[in-house]
Amino acid sequence: MSRAYISDMQVSVPFDNSYARLPDAFYTRLAPTPVRAPQLIAYNDDLAALLGLPDAGAEDRARVFSGSRVPEGAAPLAQLYAGHQFGNYNPQLGDGRAILLGEVVGTDGVRRDIQLKGSGPTPYSRMGDGRAWLGPVLREYVISEAMHALGVPTTRALAATLTGENVVRESLLPGAVLTRVAASHLRVGTFQIFASRGQTEALKELTQYAIERHWPDAERPMDLLRAVCAAQAELVANWMSFGFIHGVMNTDNCTISGETIDYGPCAFIDDFHEDTVFSSIDQHGRYAFSNQPRIIVWNMAQFATALLQQLDDPADSVDEATEIVHAMPDQIEAAWTRRFGAKIGLSDPSAADDAALARDLLQIMQAQGADFTNTFDALARGDARDQFVDRDAFDTWSERWNARIADEADPQAVMQAASPRVIPRNHRIEEMISAAVNGDYAPFERLQNALRDPFGTADTGLMRPPTAAQRVPATFCGT
């Protein structure tokens, strides 16, 4: 492997680009659009060290991570993909406001993309301005890093940079660019576009690339399908164990790596209800909290359909693809039981009775509007009874629960390792954004500091649920 260590002023990026070596049909080469007055407002030193990026000054970083200067050795491009959006197929999407600068192989030996979001228009912008405003940039920065600290596979945030320019949304808002790091930006929609166009050679090349980059033990397209289905089953169960709602589970927001991507109208549940929807664009609840397992199976069925198009005789593999996708509900249920079993102190939960025990607690929580995160945290610390108005219902459940955990060696430790004390609550995110628009980044810093240690944070003020006046009824994609 050859690497070029390139410096731009004091910024040095050890690029080793592989996606850019694929045929031109996969992307459009173009540089990000420079901005007027870049100003660095956040930089992830730990992630930078993992990527092998040396120290540099804020001014130099601001230029590079706003797109105002492209480091030598980068291979800037906008990726092409399609996707099902709320169940409707869009034959061409692509990076409408993002540029992949290139890839680096980190100090851990893992290859990752470095992408700029909000970096200007591309051929896939569909009449958009290609820019982002400060709110969605900070939202993704905070929530993606919080997810990482929770142990959820996710893209990460390397930098947030003001552009010194306003963008027009409902009003004039400060522009910003997010530097996102991902295992890759390969999506189900990346496969769909070549399958739908009948470009089988491109689809074969993409499949082989995905296998080599993410799932080297796979030998055939159906092996790739099996690996991605398993990863996505684990991912969705992981989301649900923290009360997370993605909000826009389109196939173009579904990665081949198994990472969470695109923190648009996402949110965490406060008072628990299984049918909770926050996304303002999800008018019919397609991506509600309880629907996420069903939707990921649907997405993987679309992935299977795309992969089959490259085979000389697809009929030979239809049964295998069907078997793989149909196995997902059981995979998700097993992962759900393991994670929610841990949240009630079970180190090795069984499939039926223990899942029912966890679900019975969730039903009591839903009936009484108990806070999702605080109830499980209180359960781990021995005072969950106080989370309920009708304590008799909890007491009845607790008798069964205490009998079940009697033989557990250390149920409290199991629960505390599975249930965070603090999450990026929706009202705190909105407060952070409102303050930042007015130049106050203290709430952003406070959230960042607390969320680095979500299972042991000392900032109990961030644990409080919203008051009635603080509730966030809807979240927005931010484009």
N, C-alpha and C positions, 0 to 999 in steps of 0.2 A: 504494500500500500504506500502510495506516495502522498505526502502532505506538503502544502505550501504555507509556511508561517509568514503571514503578511502583516505589515503594520500600517496603520493610518494615523498619523501623528503618534499618539501613545497607545492607540487601540490596536491590539493584535488578535487576530482570529485564525485559529488553525483549521482552515476549511479543508474538507475532503468531500467533494460533492459527487453523489452517485445518481440522484434523480435527474440532474441536468444532463447526464450522459444517455438518458433514454431518448427515443425519437422526438422530433419537434411536435408531433401530434399530441403529446401529453401536456403541453404547456405553451405559453407565450413568453418569450424572453423580453423583459423590460425592467428598467430600474425604477425604484420608488421615486415619487415626486418630492423634490426638496421643499422644506418649509421655511417660513420667514425667520423665526427666532426660537430655535429649539432650546428647551430647558429641561434637564433631567429632574424628575420629581421622585423617582424610586428606582433602586437598583438592587438586585438580589445577589449579594456577594457570595453566598453559599453556592448558589446555582452556577455563578460565573466560575467559581473555583472548580466545580465538578466538570464544567465544560472545558477547562484548561485555558480560560481567558485571563491574562495577566492584569494587574492593577493598571488603571488609567484615570485621568482626570475627568471630572463631571462634564466639562465642556466638550471634550473629545467624545465621550460616551454619548452625549446628547446629539451630536451631529450624526454619529453612526446609527444610533438606535431610533432616530427620527426619520431616517432615510435621506438626510441631507447630504451625506457623503457615503458612497458605497466602498467598503474596503476592497482593496485588490485581492483577488482570489475568490471573491464571492461569485455566485452565478445566479443573479436575481431573475426570478420568473414568477408568473402567475399560473397556478395549476388549473387544469381543466377537469371538470366532473359534472355529473348530472345528479338527479336525486328525486325521490318521492317526498313531497312536502305536504304534510297532513293527508297522506294517502294518494295525492295526485302527482303523477309523474311530470317533472319538468325536464325536457330533453337536453338542456344545457344550462348549467349554473357556472361554476368556476369561481376563482378568487376575485371577487368584485372590489375588494378593498384591502387586499393582502398581497404581500410579495414574499416569497421564500428567498431569503438571502443566500442560504446554503446550508451545509451540514458540517457538524464537527463530531469527531470521535472523542468522547470525554475521558477523563482520567480513570473511569471505571470500565473503559473499553466499549461503552455503548454509543451507538451512532444516534444523533438527534438532529432534528431540523431547527433552524433559527428563522423565525418568520416575523415580519412586521405587519401589524394589523392597523389599518387606518392610514396606509401609506400612499393613498392617491388612486386615481381611476386606472382601470385595466380594461382590456377588450371585453371582460365579463361583467362589467359594472352595471349593465342594464339601466342606463340613465342615472345611476347614482353618482355621487361625488367622490366615492372611494375613500372618504375620510371617516373618522370616528370622533366622538366628543368625549370629554373627560370622564363623564359618568360611567359608561360601559367599560372604559379602559380600567378604571379603578375597581369596578365591580369584578371584572375577570381577574385582575391581579390578586385581589383579596381572596376571592372564593377558590380560585385554582390552587393558590398556596395553602389555603385552609384544607382543601381536599387532600393535598399531598401530606400534610401533617396528620390527617386522619387515617392515612394509609390507603387511600383510594387511588387507583391508577388514574393519572390525569396529565394533561398538558400543564406546563408551568409558566410562570411569568418571570422574565429576566429583567425587564426595564419598563418604565412608564415615562413618557416624555411629552411635555407640552409643545405645541407647534408654534405658538405665538400668533395663531390665526383662528378666527371664529369659523364655526360651521353653522349652517342653517338647518335647524330642525323645526320644532314648534316656535322656537325663538333663536336668537344668536347665542351660541354656546361655545366655550373654549375647546379648541381642537386638541387632540392628543393621539399618540401612537403607542400601542402595546407591543413589546417584543415577546413573542410567544415561543416556547421551546416544546417540542413534541417528539416522541419516538419516531413518528412520521406524520404526514398529513394525508396518508392514504385512507380513503373512505369507501364505504359501500358504493357510493355514487361514482367514484373513480372507475369502478368496474362496470357500473351500469351504462355509462355513456358509450363505451366501446362495444358492449354487448348489444345495445339497442341500435347502434349504427352498423352492426354486422362486421366490425373490424376485428376479426378473430385473431389475426397475427398480433395486433396491438394488445388484445386481451390476454393472449398467451404470454407475451413479454411482461405485461404487468403482473400477471399471476406468479411468474417465476421470480420477478423482482420482490414481490411481497413475501414469498416463501423465503428467499435468501435473507431478506432484511429482518423479518419478524419470526418466522416459524421454520427454521432450517431443518427440523426433523420431518417436515411434511415432504412427501414425494410426488403427490398428485393434487390436482385441484380439489378433490373431495377431502383430502387430508387437510388442506388449508381451510376448507369450510368447517371441518370438525374442530380445528384449533380455535378459529375465530368464534364459533358458537359457544364453545366452552368458556372462553375469556369474557364474552359479553354476558353470559349467564351469571358468572361470578360478579361482574361489574354492577349489574342491575341490583342484585341482592345486597351488594355493598352499599350502593346508594340508599336503598330503602332502610337499611339498618341505622342510618343517620338521619332519616326523615328528609332526604334530598329529593327534589323534583327537578328533572332536567328541563322540562318545559317545551322543548322543541326537538323531539327525537326523530327528526327526518333522517332519511338514509344518507344524506350528505353530511349529517352530524354524527355518524356512526363509524368509528374507526376500525381499521383492520388490526391495529395493535392491541385493542382492548382498553384504550385510554378514554377517559371522559374528555370531550372536546366541545367548544363553543358554549360559553357561559352567558347566554343571552337572557331570556326570561326565566332563568333558573331561580329556585328559592328553597329554603328549608322550612319545614312545617313548624308552627308554634303549637297551638292546641291541635291535638291529633284528630284528623278525619281522613279516612282512607281515600275519599274521592276529591281531595283538595286539588284545586287548580289555581295557579297564580297568573300564568301567562295570559296577557291581554289578547293575544292572537289565537289562543286555543278556545274558540267559542263553544265547542261541543265536548270538551273534556277528553279529547283523544289521548292526550299525554298526562292525564291525571296521575296522582301518586300510585293508586292501585292498578292502573292500566299499564304501567311500565313493563312488567313481565310479558304481558301479551304483545305489546308493541315491539319489543326486542325480538321476539320469535317471528313476528311479521317481517321485520327488517332483515332477519337472517334468511327468510324465505326468498326475499328479493335478491339477496347476495347469492344464494344457491342458483336461482334462475339465471343470473348473469354469468356465473362460473360455468354453467352447463353449456353455454353458447359456443365455447371454444372447442368442445369435444367433437371428434369426427362423427360419433354416433351418440348423441346426448341421451337417447333412450336407455342405453346400457347403464347409465349412472343415475337415472331419475329415482329409482328405488333407494339407492344409497343416500342420495341427497335428502330424500323425504324422511328416511330413518334418522338422519342426523338432526334435521330441524325438529322433527316430532319428539326427539329425546330432550329438547331444551326445557319444556315445562318441568320435567322431573329434576333436571340439573338445577334449575332456578330454585325449585322447592327445597332441594337438599342444601343449597348454599344459604337460602333464607333461614332454614331451620338451624343451621350451624351458627349463623350470625345472631339471630334473635335468641337462640338458646344460650349463647354466651351472655347476652344482655340480661338474662334472668339467672345467670350463675352456673350454667351447665357446661361442663368442659367437653362432654361427649353426648350431645342430645340425640335422642332417637327420632325417627322420621315422623311418627304419627302423634303419640301422646304429648311429646314435648313441644311440637309445633302447635298443637291445640292449646297447651298451657300458655304459650306466648301470645297466641291470637286472642285467647280469652281476656288477657290483660289489656290488649289493644282495644278490644270491644268496650271494656269498662272505661278506658281512657277516652274513647270516642263519645260514649254516652254522657260523660261528665265534662268534656272539653278540657281534659288534663293536658298539660304541656308535654310534648313528646320527649324533648331532651332532658328537661328537669325531672320528669318522672323516673326515667331510667337511671339518671344520676342519683336521685334520692333513694331508689331501690338499692343501689350499690353501697349506699352509706347508711342504710337502716332507717330512713325516715320517709318512706314513700307514702305512708298513710296520709300525711299532711297535704299531699297533692290532690286529694279527692274531697269533694263536698259530701257525697254519700260514702262514708267510710265503711259501712256495713258490706257493701259490694266488694270493696277491696279486701276486707277482712276475710270474707268467704273464700276469695281467690287465694289469699295469702296462706290459709290453712293447707290447701293443696300444694302450694309452692314450697312451703317449709318442709312438708313431708318429702317432696321430690329432691330438695337440695341437702337433705340430712346426711346423705352419704358422700357429698362432694367435699373434697379436701379443703379447698379455699374458694368458695363461691364468690366472696366479696372481691377478691383479686381478679377473678375471671370477669366479673361485671364491670369493675373499674377500668379494665383494659379494653372493654368493648363499648363503653358509653362515655362520650366526651362531656365535660362540664360546660364548655362554651362552643358555640357554633357562630358563623357569620349570619346573625339574625337579620331578617329583611329590613326591619326598622333601623337597625344600626348601619346597615349598608346605605340606606337612603340619607340618614343623618350625615354619614361620612361624605357622600357625594355633594350634598347641599353645602357643607362646610368647605369642601375643596374648591367648588365653583367660586367661592368667595375668598379663596386664597388661604384657607385654614386647613392644614394637613394634620393637625393633632388627632382628630378622630381616626383618620387613616392609620397613623402610627400606632395608636392605642389598639386598634383591631389587629394589626399585623403582629404586634408584640404578644398579645394574648393568644392568638390563634396558632402561634408557633408551638404551643404546648397545650393543645385542647383538652387533654385528659388530666392536666394538673394545674391549670391556670389559677393564679391567685386573684385575678380581676373579677371578683364576684358581681360587680356592677353590670358586666356584660352578660351575666346569666339570666337576668330578669327578663321575663316575657314582655311584649309590648303592652302598654295600656290601650284602652279602647281608642284613644286619640292617636296613638302611635301606629296602629295596625296598618299594614301595607296590603291593600286588597288586590292589587294587580302589579305585575312586573312586565317590563317591556324589553324587546330584543335589542334596542339601542342602535339599530342601523340608521 
